[in-house]
Amino acid sequence: MTAPQALHAQMRACRRCLEAGYPITPGAVFSGPSTARVMVVGQAPGVTEAEAGRPFNGPSGRRLFRWLAEAGWDETTFRATQYMTAVTKCYPGKARGGKGDRVPTRAEQKLCTPFLEEELRLVQPALIIPVGGLAVRRFLGPVRLAEVVGTRLQDPEGRWIVPLPHPSGASLWLNRPENRERVGRAIDHLRRLRRELGV
Ligand code: SF4
């Protein structure tokens, strides 16, 4: 078994959060080859992603792939050649009150961190696209989306980071014209980096 295959088997078999008492639906959701140069990192899969076993499969995925298409990637090729994952990999269940999905706790994020670290080590992406506040803060620390969406940054390891808002929660955020401009600038960065990196 190759190292990526071993990691994927471990992630799929993982029950750490369930054993710690969190009401997740076990079954890690991620996709793409370890030869990818681009890694998209979301918050956690939603119910449609968990059912299909495919990241960004639902309405939020349609919006994300519209943004990626504007940057020059078509969905089929992107899914086949680039890596997609999340800070926590199992469906966290509905939020209390039933409105939307539960945000994974810090403890769950910590339990899942070794998997994301290992994915980063194996894939070694040249470009990371953290999607949504939780993923953005995982890479950039305690920042507000408005501070960083529209910028491109390079981390100490030389990886480009282009943050995006979460497409499922973006509607309200995107109601503000200045935020729509920020996303437009982020897409411009992605388009340029796609050419520069040849991905
Ligand atoms: S979210 Fe991560 S740590 Fe938690 S059970 Fe799923 S794979 Fe394991």
Residues whose N, C-alpha, C, O or C-beta is under 5 A from the ligand:
A	BS01	SF4	M11 C14 R15 R16 C17 L18 A28 T88 K89 C90 E108 L111 C112
